[in-house]
Amino acid sequence: MERTKSFGIKITDKETLKNWYYLMSLGRKLDERAPNYLKQALGWSYHAPYAGHDGIQLAIGQVFQKSKDHLFPYYRDMLTAISAGVNAEEIILNGISKATDLASGGRHMSNHFAKPEWNIHNVSSATGNHTLHAVGVARAIKRYDAQAVAISSQGESSTSEGYVYEAINGASNEKLPVIFVFQDNNYGISVHKRDQTANWRAADNFRGFKNLRIIHCDGKNVFDSMNAMTEARKHAIENNEPVIVHATTIRIHSHSNSDKHELYRDENERHCARINDPFDRYRKTLVISGRVSEEELDEIDKKVKEEVSKAHKKALAAPDPDPESIFDFVIPEAYAASKYPEGIHDQKTGEKLKLIQALNSTLKAEFRHNPDTFMWGQDIANKEKGGIFNVSKGLQQEFGIERIFNGPIAEDYIVGTANGMSRFDKKLRIVIEGAEFADYFWPAMEQFVELTHDYWRSNGAFAPNVTVRLASGGYIGGGLYHSQTIEGSLANFPGIRIVYPSFADDAAGLLRTSIRSEGPTMFLEPKALYNDPLSETYVPDDFEVPFGKARIRREGKDLSIITYGNTTHMSLAVAERIASETGKSVEVLDLRSIIPLDKEAVLASVRKTNRALVVHEDKVFGGFGGEIAAMITEEAFASLDAPVKRVGSTFTPVGFNRILEKAILPDHDRIFKAAMEVLEF
């Protein structure tokens, strides 16, 4: 068991000892007062008391260097936040969810403390989730030689989460300056750690990891904790290596104000926790040492009481959140595609490219345009190979391994560290292959969720500037995990843009706009069209396509087909067939952008033709087409001469055998049949 020695009562100056006591007294006063706000119906409906974690939390905050390091506290880290500089009023504002709460303006759960201007981050309620964000920002710290650390704090039970293993594995592999603090109080709510892991100490689960230092300390002891955290920060910076600090603590109270620990902890255990109170022990140590008198400590306690009383009055008078603000900060304003505001260009401008060439050339152009752009994923940077489909071919050769590199086969890690790295500086732009195929993206969904509500949750303080590329769709004989398209599932999450081009020019223009915009974008690429001549177009070097701007690919007056992705080309072929066989004129509207949706273009087309057919590759049941059909029915019903019809996949997975795939995915014949039914109604 590794320990360090530096701090001690005899070598710490008196003012520092008194300041530590002040911080601990302030924290304890607020910790004990928090449940009363709920009893008085003033708020703080979630409070996780930290009493028993005092030593390690004081040390984390004291070691943290504001506006230089990056701190990711968890919901029990009240004293950590106070020790780092968050004042009593700010703590109470968070607890009672006021509009002026620095962490989220009342949008996020109480006890989620943050101060973005100091790099104290607003973290998720998904416990341990922020380890990946800490690793991501540590990557940027290393890349930009910032001589700082990322500190991630959590309870020992949350280390059972898979993304925690991914975070520590990745940090040790990349040798990143990040400190993982495990505050071990034996319990995950009511679940004892013996039910979490075979090792008594969670840090021992990571002993076999290379480039990883593990330091154990008594998290109840101020000096031992200070030694551990000071050494951890020093080692992480000097060696560019991750450090785990495993701090043994106790939990004096219940897990939270909705928990009753009497139901699973006997009186003897609870009594032992109370008599080992770290705050009481620190006070006694100061008095017995003769360094600080009891009267001086009483004076500090009196000062704290007055401070909390004043903070309470000011916080109660602070404004509540405005219900009309719920639509603020859903997603940042996008980059304005001013050169091509309609996303349309002279069809002979630029070079004629396949869709895959358009993506590749645009990536290279954007990496030249902004030197603070990075990209990683699986198989994207291995000698001459550039991804499974060679979309990123040649990028590492031109821009180097510091900017273009392979990620592990860990989708959570790929997405989570993108979120984290973008926290280092707003100028950074991150492009990732979220998974080799869209079907493999599911392990990253928890990190996808974080991307979608980080901006809203932080009240506009932070938006992850991340473009997630996914090779999507079927028609390649790929079967399960290689032929699904998932936009219908993703579109239910506010705070994300979703684009789905079907031509090379739109692929280039939307990718440029995605990378230059603030906030996250899901960039779905129809892989069956990568090299298909149908998707070839002329692409100007500087082409930009705005989000939420559909494009009429074929004018018509008798039927509107609303589509995107692979089915755009099928719909165009069907429109041509109908024109030649019946003389009817079919309009094909290529959405290009699903979220935001060009509602006006859809409604204008339907009001012109009076008939609508929605076509997409995804399943009809639960697919995004249902939203389009509902919108048309609600807002253009008076213009309809026939029911809105939909074409898509069957409500089954996509099979591997080509016979099965054909039976499942939409094709020309199905679209033609449906179009004729609408026209003949």
PyMOL commands that set and color helices and strands:
alter all, ss='L'
color gray80, all
select helices_A, chain A and resi 14-39+54-63+78-84+88-95+116-118+130-143+156-160+162-174+193-195+202-206+222-239+261-263+267-275+278-289+294-317+323-327+355-369+395-399+411-421+438-457+487-490+504-516+527-529+533-535+566-582+599-609+625-635+637-639+658-664+668-680
alter helices_A, ss='H'
color red, helices_A
select strands_A, chain A and resi 70-72+150-155+178-184+187-188+191-192+213-218+243-248+351-353+373-377+404-406+429-433+466-472+497-499+521-526+537-539+551-554+559-563+586-590+593-595+612-619+645-649
alter strands_A, ss='S'
color yellow, strands_A
deselect
rebuild
show_as cartoon
